[in-house]
Amino acid sequence: MLGRHGAAEQIAAAADDEIAMAEKLEFFRRASHCFGRTALMLSGAGALGPFHVGVIKALVEEDLLPNVISGSSAGAPSGGKPVSPGRSPGTKPRETKSSRNR
C-alpha cells in the first residue's frame, strides 16, 4: 500500500501519455490546498507557558518551526516571541534593562 508521498511520487513520475502535465499540475494544486500548511497553536492557561517555550525551542533546534504560529491567553506571548520584529526564530532574547533587574 502506498502512502501519500509514494502516490504523489508515482503521479509525478508518470509519463505524459499516461497523465497529462496539465492534469498533474491541477492534482498537485488541489492537493496543496486540501492538505494546507502546518501551523502551531499554543493554548491558554498560565501554567502551560513554560511548556510553550520548550516546544518552540525544540522545534527551532530541529528546524521545524512552522511559518504560522498562533496563541491564546498564555500562548500568545510565547507564540509572538519567535516572530517579533528584529529577531530571527531561535535567537536568544535581547537583554534589556528590565530583564537585568529581575
Secondary structure by P-SEA (a helix, b strand, c coil): cccaaaaaaaaaacccccccaaaaaaaaaaaaaaacbbbbbbbccccaaaaaaaaaaaaaaacccccccccccccccccccccccccccccccccccccccc
